[in-house]
Amino acid sequence: MIVMAALFIGLAFWYPHFSVGGQNYSQPPTPMAPPPIIIMPPQHPFRPPIVVPTDVTSPQLINTPSTFMIDAPTAFALNGIQLINDNQFPKGEGVAQTFDWITVLARDGAQFTKPNGYTADLKSGDILVSVKAPSKLAFVITPLGTIAIGANGDVMVCYNNGVLRVFNFDGEGKAIKVKLDKGPFASDADPTVVLACGYELVAGTEKMTRSTLRPKDGIARRYQKVLENGHLAVSEFSIESAINSCDMLVDLQQKTTGVKERRILSDMSKMAAVLNYKNDSQGYTTEK
């Protein structure tokens, strides 16, 4: 210890500028820098989303504002219908020269005429219209409006007691378009819509009732929405149940020798399988 002390003393005399770490007691301690002040933004109160219940009838068929959130059943129903401009409804010049693959089948008692090879004028009853390539377009005229069926679309159109029903079995994309411009829809606000496959459009001269929305026809339905002041509705239907319950389609299954009939049923069955896989097959109910 003595040797080490002597060594430090010698170094101090030998190197007078040698600095020794430490702090002078006569000086106050160096203050530490204050911690940074973090300014938090003001917390806004939580606002729950606005939900439109299923029993509220929209006055007109318009696109829902993005600021609104719609409950699931209503959203699923509205997935089946899209409002388009009147100028997007096809004209007669879009019809191909060949009508060989335009098929019109009718239920017993249906009253309709065929003014040409691509148009059916339905007064009452049920008809099935199929358009397969190379045919491109067909029309169904009804007392409430006109339906345009594009290539590779199969549609059942029914008009009974002032109620129009349009079932899209397999017309994908914008193949099936409906222009309502007669009866309660005869105004400047007449809607023109695209109907998705697996969906049913119902329009009536009177406002919708439960029996109108869910008739006892053996077809299973789910997810319904009423529009246009109660004169229009859309719902999802089970294609499989329609194939097995509609008279025209049951009769069609018996005609196994017809090429057109086999193709119609094949396309419908394929679409039924695709939609059951894609959208699930649960939740359909049939009115008893």
Secondary structure, DSSP 8 states (H G I E B T S, - for coil): -HHHHHHHHHHHHH-TT----S--TTS-----------------------EE-TT---SS-----TT-EE-HHHHHHHTTEEEE-GGGS--GGGS-S--TTEEEEE-TT-EEEEEETTEEEEEEEEEEEEE-TT--EEEEEETTEEEEEETTEEEEEEEETTEEEEEESS--TT-EEEEE-SGGG-STT--EEEE-TTEEEEEESS---HHHHS-SSS--EEEEEEEGGGTEEEEEE-HHHHHHH-HHHHHHHH-TT-HHHHHHHHHHHHHHHHHHHHH-STT-B---
